[in-house]
Amino acid sequence: MITAIINEYRLANTYIVELENDQVALVDLGGPSIDSLVDWLGSKNKKIGALFLTHEHADHCVGLLKKDDLGDFPVYCSNTCGQNIANKRLNFSLYSDDIETFEANIDYTPVNDLEVIEVAGYFFKVLHTPGHSPGSVCIQVNEDIFFTGDTLLNGVKTLLTLPSSSKEDFKTSIEKLEKFMKTDQLIYPGHGDKFHFNGWYL
C-alpha cells in the first residue's frame, strides 16, 4: 500500500510505503509542516524504517528540519544530494519566499548507483539519475514500481533550465531508466498523480 501526502510547499509529494512489521518507508520529506504525516503514522500505529530522498531541492527535503519529531531512522540518498541539502544555495531555499532559508546538516547514508537497500522485507534499488539536479535518483521497489522525484513527471516536461541542471545527463538517465522499466511502468512522481510511463520522454 502506498499513500501520498501532498505538502503545501510547491505541492510536492511525500510517499508512505507500507512494509512488514508495522513499518513504513518514506520517499521524500517535503513540508515545511509534517503534521499530516505525524497524524497518519499515529492513526495507523506505524513506525518509519527508512527515508529515501530523490533529490536535494527544498520542496522535497525541507521536512528534514523536523526529522527528530518522527523518531530515529536512516536517511538514504546520493552523496551529492546529502551534501547539497546542507547548502542553502544548492537546495534552493535561499531563493524561495515561501519557506525559511535552511541548511539541513543531517546524518545520511550515501547510496551507490544500483545499490539495493532492504527495509522490512522490501527491496529498494537506487538508480542515480542526474539531470534535473546533480543529486537526483529514482527508486525501484521490488521491481514493481518506481519513485522518480522530478526526473519523470505526469504529463509535464522535467525542468532542465536550473543552474545545476544538465540536459545531457538527463538524456543518459532516461535511457538508463528505460532499461529497468517494464512496459507501461507504474510511476509515482515528485509532483502530481501516479501514471504509467510509455517512453514519451525520448
FIKOLZA-1660 file (N, C-alpha, C; in steps of 0.1 Angstrom, whole numbers, plus 5000, padded with zeros to 4 digits):
% residues 202
   i   px   py   pz ch aa at
   1 5009 4988 5000  A  M  N
   1 5000 5000 5000  A  M CA
   1 5009 5012 5000  A  M  C
   2 5006 5022 4991  A  I  N
   2 5013 5034 4990  A  I CA
   2 5004 5046 4992  A  I  C
   3 5007 5055 5001  A  T  N
   3 4999 5067 5004  A  T CA
   3 5007 5079 5001  A  T  C
   4 5001 5089 4994  A  A  N
   4 5008 5101 4991  A  A CA
   4 5002 5112 5000  A  A  C
   5 5012 5120 5006  A  I  N
   5 5008 5132 5013  A  I CA
   5 5013 5144 5004  A  I  C
   6 5004 5153 5001  A  I  N
   6 5008 5164 4993  A  I CA
   6 5011 5176 5002  A  I  C
   7 5024 5180 5001  A  N  N
   7 5028 5190 5010  A  N CA
   7 5024 5204 5005  A  N  C
   8 5022 5214 5014  A  E  N
   8 5018 5227 5010  A  E CA
   8 5028 5234 5002  A  E  C
   9 5041 5231 5004  A  Y  N
   9 5051 5239 4997  A  Y CA
   9 5053 5232 4983  A  Y  C
  10 5049 5239 4973  A  R  N
  10 5050 5235 4959  A  R CA
  10 5043 5222 4956  A  R  C
  11 5034 5218 4964  A  L  N
  11 5026 5206 4962  A  L CA
  11 5035 5194 4959  A  L  C
  12 5046 5193 4966  A  A  N
  12 5055 5181 4964  A  A CA
  12 5049 5169 4972  A  A  C
  13 5051 5157 4967  A  N  N
  13 5046 5145 4973  A  N CA
  13 5056 5139 4983  A  N  C
  14 5051 5135 4994  A  T  N
  14 5058 5126 5003  A  T CA
  14 5051 5113 5003  A  T  C
  15 5058 5102 4999  A  Y  N
  15 5051 5089 4998  A  Y CA
  15 5054 5081 5010  A  Y  C
  16 5044 5073 5014  A  I  N
  16 5045 5064 5025  A  I CA
  16 5043 5050 5020  A  I  C
  17 5053 5041 5021  A  V  N
  17 5053 5028 5016  A  V CA
  17 5051 5018 5028  A  V  C
  18 5040 5012 5029  A  E  N
  18 5037 5003 5040  A  E CA
  18 5045 4990 5038  A  E  C
  19 5053 4986 5048  A  L  N
  19 5061 4974 5048  A  L CA
  19 5057 4964 5058  A  L  C
  20 5065 4954 5061  A  E  N
  20 5062 4944 5071  A  E CA
  20 5064 4949 5085  A  E  C
  21 5058 4942 5094  A  N  N
  21 5061 4945 5109  A  N CA
  21 5057 4959 5113  A  N  C
  22 5046 4965 5107  A  D  N
  22 5041 4978 5110  A  D CA
  22 5051 4989 5108  A  D  C
  23 5060 4987 5098  A  Q  N
  23 5070 4997 5094  A  Q CA
  23 5066 5003 5081  A  Q  C
  24 5071 5015 5079  A  V  N
  24 5069 5022 5066  A  V CA
  24 5082 5027 5061  A  V  C
  25 5084 5029 5048  A  A  N
  25 5095 5037 5043  A  A CA
  25 5089 5050 5037  A  A  C
  26 5096 5061 5038  A  L  N
  26 5092 5074 5032  A  L CA
  26 5100 5076 5020  A  L  C
  27 5094 5082 5010  A  V  N
  27 5102 5088 4999  A  V CA
  27 5099 5103 4998  A  V  C
  28 5110 5110 5001  A  D  N
  28 5110 5125 5002  A  D CA
  28 5102 5129 5015  A  D  C
  29 5106 5141 5019  A  L  N
  29 5101 5147 5031  A  L CA
  29 5099 5162 5030  A  L  C
  30 5089 5165 5022  A  G  N
  30 5086 5179 5020  A  G CA
  30 5080 5185 5032  A  G  C
  31 5074 5197 5031  A  G  N
  31 5068 5204 5043  A  G CA
  31 5065 5218 5039  A  G  C
  32 5068 5228 5048  A  P  N
  32 5076 5226 5060  A  P CA
  32 5068 5219 5071  A  P  C
  33 5055 5219 5071  A  S  N
  33 5048 5212 5082  A  S CA
  33 5048 5197 5079  A  S  C
  34 5049 5189 5089  A  I  N
  34 5048 5175 5088  A  I CA
  34 5037 5169 5096  A  I  C
  35 5027 5178 5100  A  D  N
  35 5016 5174 5108  A  D CA
  35 5008 5163 5102  A  D  C
  36 5005 5164 5089  A  S  N
  36 4997 5154 5082  A  S CA
  36 5004 5140 5083  A  S  C
  37 5017 5140 5081  A  L  N
  37 5024 5127 5082  A  L CA
  37 5024 5122 5096  A  L  C
  38 5026 5130 5106  A  V  N
  38 5026 5126 5120  A  V CA
  38 5012 5120 5124  A  V  C
  39 5002 5127 5119  A  D  N
  39 4988 5122 5122  A  D CA
  39 4986 5108 5115  A  D  C
  40 4990 5107 5103  A  W  N
  40 4988 5094 5096  A  W CA
  40 4996 5083 5103  A  W  C
  41 5008 5085 5107  A  L  N
  41 5016 5075 5114  A  L CA
  41 5009 5071 5127  A  L  C
  42 5004 5081 5134  A  G  N
  42 4998 5078 5147  A  G CA
  42 4985 5071 5145  A  G  C
  43 4977 5074 5135  A  S  N
  43 4964 5067 5133  A  S CA
  43 4966 5053 5129  A  S  C
  44 4977 5050 5122  A  K  N
  44 4980 5036 5117  A  K CA
  44 4989 5028 5126  A  K  C
  45 4994 5035 5137  A  N  N
  45 5004 5029 5146  A  N CA
  45 5016 5023 5138  A  N  C
  46 5022 5032 5129  A  K  N
  46 5033 5028 5121  A  K CA
  46 5046 5035 5125  A  K  C
  47 5057 5028 5123  A  K  N
  47 5070 5033 5126  A  K CA
  47 5078 5034 5113  A  K  C
  48 5086 5045 5112  A  I  N
  48 5094 5048 5100  A  I CA
  48 5106 5039 5101  A  I  C
  49 5108 5031 5090  A  G  N
  49 5120 5023 5089  A  G CA
  49 5132 5029 5082  A  G  C
  50 5128 5038 5072  A  A  N
  50 5138 5045 5064  A  A CA
  50 5132 5056 5057  A  A  C
  51 5140 5066 5053  A  L  N
  51 5136 5077 5044  A  L CA
  51 5146 5077 5032  A  L  C
  52 5140 5077 5020  A  F  N
  52 5148 5079 5008  A  F CA
  52 5145 5092 5002  A  F  C
  53 5155 5100 4998  A  L  N
  53 5154 5113 4992  A  L CA
  53 5157 5111 4977  A  L  C
  54 5148 5117 4969  A  T  N
  54 5150 5116 4954  A  T CA
  54 5160 5127 4949  A  T  C
  55 5160 5138 4956  A  H  N
  55 5170 5148 4953  A  H CA
  55 5170 5159 4963  A  H  C
  56 5179 5169 4961  A  E  N
  56 5182 5179 4971  A  E CA
  56 5174 5192 4972  A  E  C
  57 5164 5193 4963  A  H  N
  57 5157 5206 4963  A  H CA
  57 5147 5207 4975  A  H  C
  58 5146 5219 4979  A  A  N
  58 5139 5222 4992  A  A CA
  58 5125 5216 4994  A  A  C
  59 5118 5216 4983  A  D  N
  59 5104 5211 4984  A  D CA
  59 5103 5196 4986  A  D  C
  60 5115 5189 4985  A  H  N
  60 5115 5175 4987  A  H CA
  60 5122 5171 5000  A  H  C
  61 5128 5181 5007  A  C  N
  61 5136 5178 5019  A  C CA
  61 5134 5188 5030  A  C  C
  62 5126 5198 5029  A  V  N
  62 5126 5208 5040  A  V CA
  62 5120 5202 5053  A  V  C
  63 5113 5191 5052  A  G  N
  63 5108 5184 5064  A  G CA
  63 5118 5178 5072  A  G  C
  64 5130 5177 5067  A  L  N
  64 5142 5172 5075  A  L CA
  64 5144 5180 5087  A  L  C
  65 5140 5193 5087  A  L  N
  65 5143 5201 5098  A  L CA
  65 5135 5197 5110  A  L  C
  66 5124 5189 5108  A  K  N
  66 5116 5183 5119  A  K CA
  66 5118 5168 5120  A  K  C
  67 5129 5163 5115  A  K  N
  67 5131 5148 5115  A  K CA
  67 5130 5142 5129  A  K  C
  68 5136 5150 5139  A  D  N
  68 5136 5144 5152  A  D CA
  68 5122 5142 5158  A  D  C
  69 5112 5148 5153  A  D  N
  69 5098 5146 5157  A  D CA
  69 5093 5133 5152  A  D  C
  70 5100 5127 5143  A  L  N
  70 5095 5114 5137  A  L CA
  70 5101 5102 5142  A  L  C
  71 5112 5103 5150  A  G  N
  71 5119 5092 5155  A  G CA
  71 5133 5090 5149  A  G  C
  72 5138 5079 5152  A  D  N
  72 5152 5076 5147  A  D CA
  72 5152 5066 5136  A  D  C
  73 5156 5070 5124  A  F  N
  73 5157 5061 5112  A  F CA
  73 5167 5066 5103  A  F  C
  74 5172 5057 5094  A  P  N
  74 5183 5061 5085  A  P CA
  74 5177 5069 5073  A  P  C
  75 5185 5078 5068  A  V  N
  75 5182 5086 5056  A  V CA
  75 5191 5081 5045  A  V  C
  76 5185 5077 5033  A  Y  N
  76 5193 5073 5022  A  Y CA
  76 5192 5082 5010  A  Y  C
  77 5203 5086 5004  A  C  N
  77 5203 5094 4992  A  C CA
  77 5216 5093 4985  A  C  C
  78 5217 5099 4974  A  S  N
  78 5230 5100 4967  A  S CA
  78 5239 5109 4976  A  S  C
  79 5252 5107 4975  A  N  N
  79 5262 5115 4982  A  N CA
  79 5261 5130 4978  A  N  C
  80 5258 5133 4965  A  T  N
  80 5257 5146 4961  A  T CA
  80 5244 5153 4967  A  T  C
  81 5233 5146 4968  A  C  N
  81 5221 5151 4974  A  C CA
  81 5224 5154 4989  A  C  C
  82 5230 5145 4996  A  G  N
  82 5233 5147 5010  A  G CA
  82 5242 5159 5013  A  G  C
  83 5251 5162 5004  A  Q  N
  83 5260 5173 5005  A  Q CA
  83 5252 5186 5002  A  Q  C
  84 5244 5185 4992  A  N  N
  84 5237 5198 4987  A  N CA
  84 5226 5202 4996  A  N  C
  85 5219 5193 5003  A  I  N
  85 5208 5198 5012  A  I CA
  85 5214 5206 5023  A  I  C
  86 5227 5205 5025  A  A  N
  86 5233 5213 5036  A  A CA
  86 5238 5226 5031  A  A  C
  87 5234 5230 5019  A  N  N
  87 5239 5243 5013  A  N CA
  87 5226 5250 5008  A  N  C
  88 5224 5262 5014  A  K  N
  88 5211 5269 5011  A  K CA
  88 5210 5273 4996  A  K  C
  89 5221 5275 4989  A  R  N
  89 5221 5278 4975  A  R CA
  89 5218 5266 4967  A  R  C
  90 5223 5255 4970  A  L  N
  90 5222 5243 4962  A  L CA
  90 5209 5236 4965  A  L  C
  91 5203 5238 4977  A  N  N
  91 5189 5232 4980  A  N CA
  91 5178 5242 4976  A  N  C
  92 5183 5254 4971  A  F  N
  92 5174 5264 4965  A  F CA
  92 5165 5271 4976  A  F  C
  93 5166 5268 4989  A  S  N
  93 5158 5275 4998  A  S CA
  93 5161 5290 4999  A  S  C
  94 5173 5294 4996  A  L  N
  94 5177 5308 4996  A  L CA
  94 5169 5316 4986  A  L  C
  95 5164 5310 4976  A  Y  N
  95 5157 5317 4966  A  Y CA
  95 5141 5316 4967  A  Y  C
  96 5137 5311 4978  A  S  N
  96 5122 5309 4980  A  S CA
  96 5117 5319 4990  A  S  C
  97 5106 5325 4987  A  D  N
  97 5099 5334 4997  A  D CA
  97 5089 5327 5005  A  D  C
  98 5087 5314 5002  A  D  N
  98 5076 5306 5008  A  D CA
  98 5080 5298 5020  A  D  C
  99 5093 5296 5022  A  I  N
  99 5099 5289 5033  A  I CA
  99 5111 5297 5038  A  I  C
 100 5115 5294 5051  A  E  N
 100 5127 5300 5056  A  E CA
 100 5139 5293 5050  A  E  C
 101 5149 5301 5047  A  T  N
 101 5162 5296 5042  A  T CA
 101 5167 5285 5052  A  T  C
 102 5172 5274 5047  A  F  N
 102 5177 5264 5057  A  F CA
 102 5189 5257 5050  A  F  C
 103 5197 5250 5059  A  E  N
 103 5208 5241 5056  A  E CA
 103 5206 5229 5065  A  E  C
 104 5202 5218 5059  A  A  N
 104 5200 5206 5067  A  A CA
 104 5212 5198 5068  A  A  C
 105 5219 5199 5079  A  N  N
 105 5231 5191 5082  A  N CA
 105 5226 5179 5090  A  N  C
 106 5224 5168 5083  A  I  N
 106 5219 5156 5090  A  I CA
 106 5228 5144 5087  A  I  C
 107 5227 5134 5095  A  D  N
 107 5234 5122 5092  A  D CA
 107 5226 5115 5080  A  D  C
 108 5233 5111 5070  A  Y  N
 108 5227 5103 5059  A  Y CA
 108 5236 5092 5055  A  Y  C
 109 5231 5082 5048  A  T  N
 109 5238 5071 5043  A  T CA
 109 5239 5073 5028  A  T  C
 110 5250 5076 5022  A  P  N
 110 5251 5077 5007  A  P CA
 110 5249 5063 5001  A  P  C
 111 5241 5063 4990  A  V  N
 111 5238 5051 4983  A  V CA
 111 5244 5051 4969  A  V  C
 112 5251 5041 4966  A  N  N
 112 5257 5040 4952  A  N CA
 112 5247 5037 4942  A  N  C
 113 5251 5040 4929  A  D  N
 113 5242 5036 4918  A  D CA
 113 5239 5021 4917  A  D  C
 114 5227 5018 4916  A  L  N
 114 5222 5004 4915  A  L CA
 114 5223 4996 4929  A  L  C
 115 5226 5003 4939  A  E  N
 115 5227 4996 4952  A  E CA
 115 5212 4993 4957  A  E  C
 116 5211 4982 4964  A  V  N
 116 5198 4977 4969  A  V CA
 116 5198 4978 4984  A  V  C
 117 5188 4984 4989  A  I  N
 117 5186 4985 5004  A  I CA
 117 5174 4978 5008  A  I  C
 118 5175 4968 5017  A  E  N
 118 5164 4961 5023  A  E CA
 118 5158 4968 5035  A  E  C
 119 5145 4970 5035  A  V  N
 119 5139 4976 5046  A  V CA
 119 5126 4968 5049  A  V  C
 120 5126 4961 5060  A  A  N
 120 5114 4954 5065  A  A CA
 120 5108 4945 5054  A  A  C
 121 5116 4937 5047  A  G  N
 121 5112 4928 5037  A  G CA
 121 5110 4933 5023  A  G  C
 122 5112 4946 5021  A  Y  N
 122 5111 4952 5008  A  Y CA
 122 5125 4956 5003  A  Y  C
 123 5127 4956 4990  A  F  N
 123 5139 4959 4984  A  F CA
 123 5139 4972 4976  A  F  C
 124 5147 4981 4979  A  F  N
 124 5147 4995 4973  A  F CA
 124 5160 4996 4965  A  F  C
 125 5159 4996 4951  A  K  N
 125 5170 4997 4943  A  K CA
 125 5171 5012 4939  A  K  C
 126 5183 5018 4941  A  V  N
 126 5185 5032 4939  A  V CA
 126 5193 5034 4926  A  V  C
 127 5187 5041 4917  A  L  N
 127 5194 5044 4904  A  L CA
 127 5197 5059 4904  A  L  C
 128 5210 5062 4902  A  H  N
 128 5214 5076 4900  A  H CA
 128 5209 5081 4887  A  H  C
 129 5202 5092 4887  A  T  N
 129 5196 5098 4875  A  T CA
 129 5198 5113 4875  A  T  C
 130 5210 5118 4875  A  P  N
 130 5212 5132 4874  A  P CA
 130 5206 5138 4861  A  P  C
 131 5203 5151 4862  A  G  N
 131 5197 5158 4851  A  G CA
 131 5190 5170 4856  A  G  C
 132 5178 5167 4862  A  H  N
 132 5171 5178 4869  A  H CA
 132 5179 5184 4879  A  H  C
 133 5186 5176 4887  A  S  N
 133 5196 5181 4897  A  S CA
 133 5208 5171 4897  A  S  C
 134 5219 5175 4902  A  P  N
 134 5231 5166 4902  A  P CA
 134 5229 5154 4911  A  P  C
 135 5221 5156 4922  A  G  N
 135 5219 5145 4932  A  G CA
 135 5207 5137 4930  A  G  C
 136 5200 5138 4918  A  S  N
 136 5188 5131 4916  A  S CA
 136 5189 5115 4915  A  S  C
 137 5180 5108 4921  A  V  N
 137 5179 5094 4920  A  V CA
 137 5165 5090 4917  A  V  C
 138 5163 5078 4912  A  C  N
 138 5150 5072 4911  A  C CA
 138 5151 5059 4919  A  C  C
 139 5139 5054 4925  A  I  N
 139 5139 5043 4934  A  I CA
 139 5130 5032 4929  A  I  C
 140 5135 5021 4926  A  Q  N
 140 5126 5009 4922  A  Q CA
 140 5124 5000 4934  A  Q  C
 141 5111 4997 4937  A  V  N
 141 5107 4989 4948  A  V CA
 141 5102 4976 4944  A  V  C
 142 5109 4965 4948  A  N  N
 142 5106 4951 4945  A  N CA
 142 5103 4949 4930  A  N  C
 143 5110 4957 4922  A  E  N
 143 5109 4956 4907  A  E CA
 143 5095 4959 4902  A  E  C
 144 5086 4964 4910  A  D  N
 144 5072 4967 4906  A  D CA
 144 5069 4981 4903  A  D  C
 145 5074 4990 4911  A  I  N
 145 5071 5004 4909  A  I CA
 145 5083 5013 4910  A  I  C
 146 5082 5025 4905  A  F  N
 146 5093 5035 4906  A  F CA
 146 5088 5048 4913  A  F  C
 147 5097 5053 4921  A  F  N
 147 5095 5067 4926  A  F CA
 147 5106 5075 4918  A  F  C
 148 5101 5086 4912  A  T  N
 148 5110 5092 4903  A  T CA
 148 5113 5107 4906  A  T  C
 149 5109 5112 4918  A  G  N
 149 5111 5126 4921  A  G CA
 149 5107 5135 4910  A  G  C
 150 5116 5144 4906  A  D  N
 150 5113 5153 4895  A  D CA
 150 5120 5149 4882  A  D  C
 151 5125 5137 4882  A  T  N
 151 5131 5131 4869  A  T CA
 151 5120 5128 4859  A  T  C
 152 5110 5122 4863  A  L  N
 152 5098 5119 4855  A  L CA
 152 5086 5124 4862  A  L  C
 153 5078 5132 4854  A  L  N
 153 5066 5138 4860  A  L CA
 153 5054 5134 4851  A  L  C
 154 5042 5136 4856  A  N  N
 154 5030 5131 4849  A  N CA
 154 5025 5142 4839  A  N  C
 155 5029 5140 4826  A  G  N
 155 5024 5149 4816  A  G CA
 155 5031 5162 4815  A  G  C
 156 5042 5164 4823  A  V  N
 156 5049 5177 4824  A  V CA
 156 5064 5174 4821  A  V  C
 157 5070 5182 4812  A  K  N
 157 5084 5180 4809  A  K CA
 157 5092 5184 4822  A  K  C
 158 5102 5176 4824  A  T  N
 158 5111 5179 4835  A  T CA
 158 5119 5192 4834  A  T  C
 159 5119 5200 4844  A  L  N
 159 5126 5213 4844  A  L CA
 159 5141 5210 4843  A  L  C
 160 5147 5215 4832  A  L  N
 160 5161 5213 4830  A  L CA
 160 5169 5226 4827  A  L  C
 161 5162 5238 4832  A  T  N
 161 5168 5251 4829  A  T CA
 161 5174 5257 4842  A  T  C
 162 5175 5249 4853  A  L  N
 162 5181 5254 4865  A  L CA
 162 5196 5254 4864  A  L  C
 163 5203 5263 4871  A  P  N
 163 5217 5264 4870  A  P CA
 163 5225 5251 4871  A  P  C
 164 5219 5242 4879  A  S  N
 164 5226 5229 4882  A  S CA
 164 5221 5218 4873  A  S  C
 165 5211 5221 4864  A  S  N
 165 5205 5210 4856  A  S CA
 165 5215 5207 4844  A  S  C
 166 5213 5195 4838  A  S  N
 166 5221 5191 4827  A  S CA
 166 5212 5183 4817  A  S  C
 167 5210 5188 4805  A  K  N
 167 5202 5181 4795  A  K CA
 167 5209 5168 4791  A  K  C
 168 5222 5169 4790  A  E  N
 168 5229 5157 4786  A  E CA
 168 5228 5146 4796  A  E  C
 169 5230 5150 4809  A  D  N
 169 5229 5140 4819  A  D CA
 169 5215 5134 4820  A  D  C
 170 5205 5143 4817  A  F  N
 170 5191 5138 4818  A  F CA
 170 5188 5128 4807  A  F  C
 171 5193 5130 4795  A  K  N
 171 5191 5121 4784  A  K CA
 171 5197 5107 4788  A  K  C
 172 5209 5107 4793  A  T  N
 172 5215 5095 4797  A  T CA
 172 5207 5088 4808  A  T  C
 173 5202 5096 4818  A  S  N
 173 5194 5090 4829  A  S CA
 173 5181 5083 4824  A  S  C
 174 5175 5090 4814  A  I  N
 174 5162 5084 4809  A  I CA
 174 5165 5071 4801  A  I  C
 175 5176 5071 4794  A  E  N
 175 5180 5058 4787  A  E CA
 175 5183 5047 4797  A  E  C
 176 5189 5051 4808  A  K  N
 176 5191 5041 4818  A  K CA
 176 5178 5036 4824  A  K  C
 177 5169 5045 4828  A  L  N
 177 5157 5041 4834  A  L CA
 177 5149 5031 4825  A  L  C
 178 5149 5034 4812  A  E  N
 178 5140 5025 4804  A  E CA
 178 5145 5011 4803  A  E  C
 179 5158 5009 4807  A  K  N
 179 5163 4995 4807  A  K CA
 179 5158 4988 4819  A  K  C
 180 5154 4995 4829  A  F  N
 180 5149 4988 4842  A  F CA
 180 5133 4988 4842  A  F  C
 181 5127 4996 4834  A  M  N
 181 5112 4997 4835  A  M CA
 181 5105 4986 4826  A  M  C
 182 5094 4982 4832  A  K  N
 182 5085 4973 4824  A  K CA
 182 5077 4981 4815  A  K  C
 183 5070 4974 4806  A  T  N
 183 5061 4980 4797  A  T CA
 183 5049 4986 4805  A  T  C
 184 5046 4999 4802  A  D  N
 184 5035 5006 4809  A  D CA
 184 5038 5007 4824  A  D  C
 185 5051 5010 4828  A  Q  N
 185 5055 5010 4842  A  Q CA
 185 5048 5020 4850  A  Q  C
 186 5044 5016 4862  A  L  N
 186 5037 5025 4872  A  L CA
 186 5047 5033 4879  A  L  C
 187 5045 5046 4878  A  I  N
 187 5054 5056 4884  A  I CA
 187 5047 5065 4894  A  I  C
 188 5054 5068 4905  A  Y  N
 188 5050 5078 4915  A  Y CA
 188 5060 5089 4914  A  Y  C
 189 5055 5101 4909  A  P  N
 189 5064 5112 4907  A  P CA
 189 5065 5121 4919  A  P  C
 190 5074 5131 4918  A  G  N
 190 5076 5140 4929  A  G CA
 190 5065 5150 4931  A  G  C
 191 5057 5153 4920  A  H  N
 191 5046 5162 4919  A  H CA
 191 5035 5155 4911  A  H  C
 192 5023 5157 4914  A  G  N
 192 5012 5152 4906  A  G CA
 192 5008 5137 4909  A  G  C
 193 4999 5132 4901  A  D  N
 193 4994 5119 4903  A  D CA
 193 5003 5108 4897  A  D  C
 194 5001 5096 4902  A  K  N
 194 5008 5084 4896  A  K CA
 194 5004 5083 4882  A  K  C
 195 5013 5076 4874  A  F  N
 195 5009 5074 4860  A  F CA
 195 5017 5062 4855  A  F  C
 196 5014 5059 4842  A  H  N
 196 5021 5048 4836  A  H CA
 196 5031 5054 4825  A  H  C
 197 5043 5051 4826  A  F  N
 197 5054 5056 4817  A  F CA
 197 5053 5048 4804  A  F  C
 198 5053 5056 4793  A  N  N
 198 5052 5050 4779  A  N CA
 198 5064 5054 4770  A  N  C
 199 5074 5060 4776  A  G  N
 199 5086 5063 4768  A  G CA
 199 5086 5076 4761  A  G  C
 200 5076 5084 4764  A  W  N
 200 5074 5097 4755  A  W CA
 200 5085 5107 4758  A  W  C
 201 5093 5105 4768  A  Y  N
 201 5104 5115 4771  A  Y CA
 201 5115 5115 4760  A  Y  C
 202 5116 5104 4753  A  L  N
 202 5127 5103 4743  A  L CA
 202 5122 5103 4729  A  L  C
% end
